[in-house]
Structure formats: structure tokens, C-alpha cells
Amino acid sequence: MEASADGLTVHVRERAVDGAANEGLVKALAAHFGVAPSRVEIVRGHASRIKRVEVDE
């Protein structure tokens, strides 16, 4: 993961097939922030490379 003024850049190994990349993103962010994956929600950009994600504490 890389932080920048524009946001956080996350690289996942999963391919963008059947939602696998989105699931990988959720798991990576959950691990990074120390929360359960159920606390991470993709709010916008499900089918895009740029996403808006909400992490609930």
C-alpha cells in the first residue's frame, strides 16, 4: 500500500473476475486498519480501478 495526497494505492494479486479483486481489496484494507472485513465497504467504483471505500471502526 502507498499513501499519497490523492488517497491510498492498494495492489492486489486477485484478478478482476467475479469480484475477486474487490474481495482482495476489502481483505487487504481490513488487515491494514485492523478491523473485520465486514467493516470495509466499497461505496463507489465496484467495476472501476478507482474506488471509494468506507472503513467503519
N, CA, C and O atoms as CSV, one atom per row, in Angstrom:
chain,resi,resn,atom,element,x,y,z
A,1,MET,N,N,0.834,-1.176,0.000
A,1,MET,CA,C,0.000,0.000,0.000
A,1,MET,C,C,0.878,1.239,0.000
A,1,MET,O,O,1.933,1.282,0.633
A,2,GLU,N,N,0.420,2.228,-0.716
A,2,GLU,CA,C,1.107,3.513,-0.792
A,2,GLU,C,C,0.125,4.621,-0.462
A,2,GLU,O,O,-0.980,4.665,-1.003
A,3,ALA,N,N,0.530,5.512,0.424
A,3,ALA,CA,C,-0.306,6.672,0.733
A,3,ALA,C,C,0.203,7.867,-0.058
A,3,ALA,O,O,1.408,8.044,-0.238
A,4,SER,N,N,-0.723,8.675,-0.522
A,4,SER,CA,C,-0.372,9.907,-1.226
A,4,SER,C,C,-1.442,10.947,-0.916
A,4,SER,O,O,-2.421,10.661,-0.226
A,5,ALA,N,N,-1.248,12.139,-1.428
A,5,ALA,CA,C,-2.228,13.194,-1.214
A,5,ALA,C,C,-3.567,12.852,-1.868
A,5,ALA,O,O,-4.614,13.343,-1.446
A,6,ASP,N,N,-3.526,12.010,-2.898
A,6,ASP,CA,C,-4.741,11.632,-3.615
A,6,ASP,C,C,-5.499,10.491,-2.951
A,6,ASP,O,O,-6.661,10.247,-3.280
A,7,GLY,N,N,-4.859,9.792,-2.025
A,7,GLY,CA,C,-5.518,8.671,-1.372
A,7,GLY,C,C,-4.538,7.558,-1.104
A,7,GLY,O,O,-3.341,7.797,-0.943
A,8,LEU,N,N,-5.036,6.356,-1.055
A,8,LEU,CA,C,-4.251,5.172,-0.765
A,8,LEU,C,C,-4.259,4.283,-2.001
A,8,LEU,O,O,-5.318,3.993,-2.559
A,9,THR,N,N,-3.084,3.856,-2.424
A,9,THR,CA,C,-2.984,2.946,-3.565
A,9,THR,C,C,-2.740,1.539,-3.037
A,9,THR,O,O,-1.788,1.305,-2.291
A,10,VAL,N,N,-3.592,0.611,-3.421
A,10,VAL,CA,C,-3.508,-0.774,-2.965
A,10,VAL,C,C,-3.375,-1.674,-4.185
A,10,VAL,O,O,-4.149,-1.555,-5.134
A,11,HIS,N,N,-2.404,-2.565,-4.162
A,11,HIS,CA,C,-2.223,-3.536,-5.231
A,11,HIS,C,C,-2.646,-4.901,-4.687
A,11,HIS,O,O,-2.183,-5.325,-3.628
A,12,VAL,N,N,-3.523,-5.581,-5.416
A,12,VAL,CA,C,-3.966,-6.917,-5.003
A,12,VAL,C,C,-3.573,-7.924,-6.074
A,12,VAL,O,O,-3.435,-7.577,-7.247
A,13,ARG,N,N,-3.398,-9.156,-5.665
A,13,ARG,CA,C,-2.996,-10.216,-6.601
A,13,ARG,C,C,-4.179,-10.805,-7.362
A,13,ARG,O,O,-4.026,-11.326,-8.467
A,14,GLU,N,N,-5.349,-10.716,-6.760
A,14,GLU,CA,C,-6.525,-11.305,-7.381
A,14,GLU,C,C,-6.878,-10.583,-8.673
A,14,GLU,O,O,-6.712,-9.370,-8.796
A,15,ARG,N,N,-7.365,-11.352,-9.624
A,15,ARG,CA,C,-7.779,-10.783,-10.901
A,15,ARG,C,C,-9.192,-10.237,-10.778
A,15,ARG,O,O,-9.950,-10.647,-9.898
A,16,ALA,N,N,-9.534,-9.333,-11.641
A,16,ALA,CA,C,-10.860,-8.710,-11.627
A,16,ALA,C,C,-11.888,-9.612,-12.304
A,16,ALA,O,O,-12.494,-9.246,-13.311
A,17,VAL,N,N,-12.067,-10.782,-11.734
A,17,VAL,CA,C,-13.013,-11.762,-12.263
A,17,VAL,C,C,-13.943,-12.171,-11.128
A,17,VAL,O,O,-13.487,-12.586,-10.063
A,18,ASP,N,N,-15.234,-12.053,-11.356
A,18,ASP,CA,C,-16.255,-12.452,-10.376
A,18,ASP,C,C,-16.061,-11.781,-9.026
A,18,ASP,O,O,-16.343,-12.392,-7.995
A,19,GLY,N,N,-15.586,-10.540,-9.006
A,19,GLY,CA,C,-15.448,-9.789,-7.760
A,19,GLY,C,C,-14.258,-10.167,-6.897
A,19,GLY,O,O,-14.150,-9.707,-5.760
A,20,ALA,N,N,-13.360,-11.000,-7.420
A,20,ALA,CA,C,-12.211,-11.456,-6.621
A,20,ALA,C,C,-11.289,-10.304,-6.242
A,20,ALA,O,O,-10.783,-10.272,-5.120
A,21,ALA,N,N,-11.059,-9.360,-7.147
A,21,ALA,CA,C,-10.185,-8.227,-6.842
A,21,ALA,C,C,-10.810,-7.335,-5.769
A,21,ALA,O,O,-10.110,-6.848,-4.881
A,22,ASN,N,N,-12.101,-7.123,-5.847
A,22,ASN,CA,C,-12.781,-6.325,-4.823
A,22,ASN,C,C,-12.691,-7.009,-3.461
A,22,ASN,O,O,-12.470,-6.350,-2.445
A,23,GLU,N,N,-12.858,-8.302,-3.441
A,23,GLU,CA,C,-12.753,-9.060,-2.192
A,23,GLU,C,C,-11.324,-8.972,-1.644
A,23,GLU,O,O,-11.130,-8.821,-0.438
A,24,GLY,N,N,-10.334,-9.064,-2.522
A,24,GLY,CA,C,-8.947,-8.919,-2.098
A,24,GLY,C,C,-8.669,-7.545,-1.528
A,24,GLY,O,O,-7.945,-7.411,-0.542
A,25,LEU,N,N,-9.244,-6.518,-2.146
A,25,LEU,CA,C,-9.095,-5.155,-1.644
A,25,LEU,C,C,-9.687,-5.018,-0.252
A,25,LEU,O,O,-9.059,-4.446,0.638
A,26,VAL,N,N,-10.884,-5.537,-0.061
A,26,VAL,CA,C,-11.549,-5.456,1.241
A,26,VAL,C,C,-10.709,-6.157,2.303
A,26,VAL,O,O,-10.533,-5.626,3.399
A,27,LYS,N,N,-10.194,-7.329,1.997
A,27,LYS,CA,C,-9.377,-8.072,2.962
A,27,LYS,C,C,-8.077,-7.329,3.279
A,27,LYS,O,O,-7.656,-7.281,4.435
A,28,ALA,N,N,-7.446,-6.754,2.262
A,28,ALA,CA,C,-6.192,-6.022,2.474
A,28,ALA,C,C,-6.424,-4.784,3.336
A,28,ALA,O,O,-5.647,-4.508,4.249
A,29,LEU,N,N,-7.483,-4.046,3.050
A,29,LEU,CA,C,-7.766,-2.850,3.847
A,29,LEU,C,C,-8.162,-3.213,5.272
A,29,LEU,O,O,-7.780,-2.519,6.215
A,30,ALA,N,N,-8.914,-4.280,5.439
A,30,ALA,CA,C,-9.299,-4.723,6.779
A,30,ALA,C,C,-8.056,-5.078,7.595
A,30,ALA,O,O,-7.953,-4.706,8.764
A,31,ALA,N,N,-7.128,-5.786,6.990
A,31,ALA,CA,C,-5.892,-6.143,7.690
A,31,ALA,C,C,-5.072,-4.900,8.018
A,31,ALA,O,O,-4.527,-4.786,9.116
A,32,HIS,N,N,-4.985,-3.981,7.082
A,32,HIS,CA,C,-4.205,-2.754,7.280
A,32,HIS,C,C,-4.758,-1.916,8.431
A,32,HIS,O,O,-3.998,-1.408,9.255
A,33,PHE,N,N,-6.080,-1.774,8.485
A,33,PHE,CA,C,-6.701,-0.939,9.510
A,33,PHE,C,C,-7.055,-1.705,10.782
A,33,PHE,O,O,-7.517,-1.107,11.753
A,34,GLY,N,N,-6.846,-3.014,10.787
A,34,GLY,CA,C,-7.103,-3.813,11.978
A,34,GLY,C,C,-8.574,-3.952,12.324
A,34,GLY,O,O,-8.954,-3.928,13.495
A,35,VAL,N,N,-9.396,-4.097,11.299
A,35,VAL,CA,C,-10.834,-4.280,11.502
A,35,VAL,C,C,-11.281,-5.543,10.771
A,35,VAL,O,O,-10.539,-6.096,9.960
A,36,ALA,N,N,-12.482,-5.986,11.062
A,36,ALA,CA,C,-13.054,-7.140,10.363
A,36,ALA,C,C,-13.393,-6.737,8.928
A,36,ALA,O,O,-13.752,-5.585,8.685
A,37,PRO,N,N,-13.286,-7.662,7.978
A,37,PRO,CA,C,-13.654,-7.350,6.591
A,37,PRO,C,C,-15.087,-6.842,6.449
A,37,PRO,O,O,-15.390,-6.095,5.518
A,38,SER,N,N,-15.956,-7.234,7.353
A,38,SER,CA,C,-17.345,-6.759,7.289
A,38,SER,C,C,-17.450,-5.265,7.589
A,38,SER,O,O,-18.490,-4.658,7.335
A,39,ARG,N,N,-16.393,-4.669,8.124
A,39,ARG,CA,C,-16.364,-3.234,8.434
A,39,ARG,C,C,-15.863,-2.395,7.260
A,39,ARG,O,O,-15.851,-1.166,7.336
A,40,VAL,N,N,-15.454,-3.049,6.183
A,40,VAL,CA,C,-14.941,-2.352,4.998
A,40,VAL,C,C,-15.970,-2.478,3.886
A,40,VAL,O,O,-16.395,-3.582,3.544
A,41,GLU,N,N,-16.368,-1.340,3.324
A,41,GLU,CA,C,-17.394,-1.351,2.281
A,41,GLU,C,C,-16.922,-0.522,1.090
A,41,GLU,O,O,-16.462,0.608,1.254
A,42,ILE,N,N,-17.039,-1.084,-0.097
A,42,ILE,CA,C,-16.772,-0.329,-1.323
A,42,ILE,C,C,-18.032,0.477,-1.607
A,42,ILE,O,O,-19.090,-0.086,-1.892
A,43,VAL,N,N,-17.911,1.790,-1.527
A,43,VAL,CA,C,-19.059,2.673,-1.673
A,43,VAL,C,C,-19.295,3.031,-3.136
A,43,VAL,O,O,-20.438,3.144,-3.580
A,44,ARG,N,N,-18.211,3.208,-3.875
A,44,ARG,CA,C,-18.324,3.622,-5.280
A,44,ARG,C,C,-17.171,3.003,-6.069
A,44,ARG,O,O,-16.053,2.887,-5.566
A,45,GLY,N,N,-17.456,2.608,-7.307
A,45,GLY,CA,C,-16.411,2.117,-8.200
A,45,GLY,C,C,-16.226,0.618,-8.208
A,45,GLY,O,O,-15.114,0.136,-8.425
A,46,HIS,N,N,-17.285,-0.128,-7.977
A,46,HIS,CA,C,-17.181,-1.586,-7.940
A,46,HIS,C,C,-16.549,-2.162,-9.201
A,46,HIS,O,O,-15.831,-3.159,-9.128
A,47,ALA,N,N,-16.803,-1.555,-10.348
A,47,ALA,CA,C,-16.277,-2.070,-11.618
A,47,ALA,C,C,-15.150,-1.185,-12.161
A,47,ALA,O,O,-14.796,-1.281,-13.336
A,48,SER,N,N,-14.597,-0.339,-11.321
A,48,SER,CA,C,-13.562,0.597,-11.758
A,48,SER,C,C,-12.261,0.351,-10.996
A,48,SER,O,O,-12.262,-0.260,-9.928
A,49,ARG,N,N,-11.167,0.828,-11.551
A,49,ARG,CA,C,-9.876,0.726,-10.856
A,49,ARG,C,C,-9.805,1.721,-9.701
A,49,ARG,O,O,-9.083,1.495,-8.730
A,50,ILE,N,N,-10.541,2.805,-9.804
A,50,ILE,CA,C,-10.561,3.823,-8.741
A,50,ILE,C,C,-11.837,3.617,-7.943
A,50,ILE,O,O,-12.935,3.611,-8.499
A,51,LYS,N,N,-11.683,3.446,-6.634
A,51,LYS,CA,C,-12.825,3.131,-5.790
A,51,LYS,C,C,-12.892,4.090,-4.608
A,51,LYS,O,O,-11.886,4.678,-4.210
A,52,ARG,N,N,-14.058,4.233,-4.072
A,52,ARG,CA,C,-14.251,4.953,-2.817
A,52,ARG,C,C,-14.666,3.895,-1.808
A,52,ARG,O,O,-15.624,3.150,-2.017
A,53,VAL,N,N,-13.920,3.847,-0.707
A,53,VAL,CA,C,-14.125,2.801,0.293
A,53,VAL,C,C,-14.383,3.449,1.640
A,53,VAL,O,O,-13.782,4.469,1.976
A,54,GLU,N,N,-15.271,2.858,2.398
A,54,GLU,CA,C,-15.562,3.331,3.754
A,54,GLU,C,C,-15.141,2.249,4.740
A,54,GLU,O,O,-15.481,1.076,4.584
A,55,VAL,N,N,-14.390,2.672,5.764
A,55,VAL,CA,C,-13.968,1.747,6.816
A,55,VAL,C,C,-14.632,2.193,8.104
A,55,VAL,O,O,-14.427,3.316,8.566
A,56,ASP,N,N,-15.420,1.316,8.674
A,56,ASP,CA,C,-16.145,1.602,9.914
A,56,ASP,C,C,-15.346,1.054,11.084
A,56,ASP,O,O,-14.924,-0.103,11.068
A,57,GLU,N,N,-15.138,1.876,12.092
A,57,GLU,CA,C,-14.355,1.438,13.255
A,57,GLU,C,C,-15.127,0.534,14.129
A,57,GLU,O,O,-14.614,0.076,15.150
